[in-house]
């Protein structure tokens, strides 16, 4: 089962995240084969960390909760909250298989939080710019609760346009970059 996990940073937690970097990497190494996509999000300045997104394929909701809440930064209090939702990979690939590569262009995490009938259940017209895309679902996979995408786009407004306007209670757009253990 695929799950999207978005840990949002607590204000002022950057020193703690730096202190725990090796513990975080060791933890993520244990999930290397299960990770579909991952990476940090940033404030509009492009430098200030605001969170960390991981899309992981694990056996069940209990394993997803363990992944999210056993993570060292979470355990130490670096995150203010966690969005954890079942997710369905409509692209059927990992971020490493994105034809656009790791570099070049602006990258964004787009979260459309549900507000009624399901929306955007099929790939939009420009899938070449999608790094990851799919619906957010209830734990049992039966109820649509939103849509999440990692996308390369010219700017935040172009990234937001991946989702249908007016179909969500809220759409968040976060600067994002490919993650993984630094070389």
Secondary structure as the mmCIF struct_conf table of DSSP 4:
data_model
#
loop_
_struct_conf.conf_type_id
_struct_conf.id
_struct_conf.beg_label_comp_id
_struct_conf.beg_label_asym_id
_struct_conf.beg_label_seq_id
_struct_conf.end_label_comp_id
_struct_conf.end_label_asym_id
_struct_conf.end_label_seq_id
STRN STRN1 UNK A 2 UNK A 9
HELX_LH_PP_P HELX_LH_PP_P1 UNK A 10 UNK A 10
TURN_TY1_P TURN_TY1_P1 UNK A 11 UNK A 12
HELX_RH_AL_P HELX_RH_AL_P1 UNK A 14 UNK A 19
TURN_TY1_P TURN_TY1_P2 UNK A 20 UNK A 20
HELX_RH_AL_P HELX_RH_AL_P2 UNK A 21 UNK A 29
TURN_TY1_P TURN_TY1_P3 UNK A 30 UNK A 31
HELX_RH_3T_P HELX_RH_3T_P1 UNK A 32 UNK A 34
STRN STRN2 UNK A 35 UNK A 42
TURN_TY1_P TURN_TY1_P4 UNK A 44 UNK A 45
BEND BEND1 UNK A 46 UNK A 48
STRN STRN3 UNK A 49 UNK A 57
BEND BEND2 UNK A 59 UNK A 60
HELX_RH_AL_P HELX_RH_AL_P3 UNK A 61 UNK A 70
BEND BEND3 UNK A 71 UNK A 71
HELX_RH_AL_P HELX_RH_AL_P4 UNK A 72 UNK A 76
TURN_TY1_P TURN_TY1_P5 UNK A 77 UNK A 77
STRN STRN4 UNK A 79 UNK A 87
BEND BEND4 UNK A 90 UNK A 91
BEND BEND5 UNK A 93 UNK A 93
HELX_RH_3T_P HELX_RH_3T_P2 UNK A 95 UNK A 97
TURN_TY1_P TURN_TY1_P6 UNK A 99 UNK A 100
BEND BEND6 UNK A 102 UNK A 105
STRN STRN5 UNK A 106 UNK A 114
BEND BEND7 UNK A 116 UNK A 117
BEND BEND8 UNK A 122 UNK A 122
BEND BEND9 UNK A 125 UNK A 125
HELX_RH_3T_P HELX_RH_3T_P3 UNK A 127 UNK A 129
STRN STRN6 UNK A 130 UNK A 137
TURN_TY1_P TURN_TY1_P7 UNK A 139 UNK A 140
BEND BEND10 UNK A 141 UNK A 141
BEND BEND11 UNK A 143 UNK A 143
STRN STRN7 UNK A 144 UNK A 153
BEND BEND12 UNK A 154 UNK A 155
HELX_RH_AL_P HELX_RH_AL_P5 UNK A 156 UNK A 160
TURN_TY1_P TURN_TY1_P8 UNK A 161 UNK A 162
BEND BEND13 UNK A 163 UNK A 163
HELX_LH_PP_P HELX_LH_PP_P2 UNK A 164 UNK A 164
TURN_TY1_P TURN_TY1_P9 UNK A 165 UNK A 166
BEND BEND14 UNK A 167 UNK A 167
STRN STRN8 UNK A 168 UNK A 176
BEND BEND15 UNK A 180 UNK A 180
#
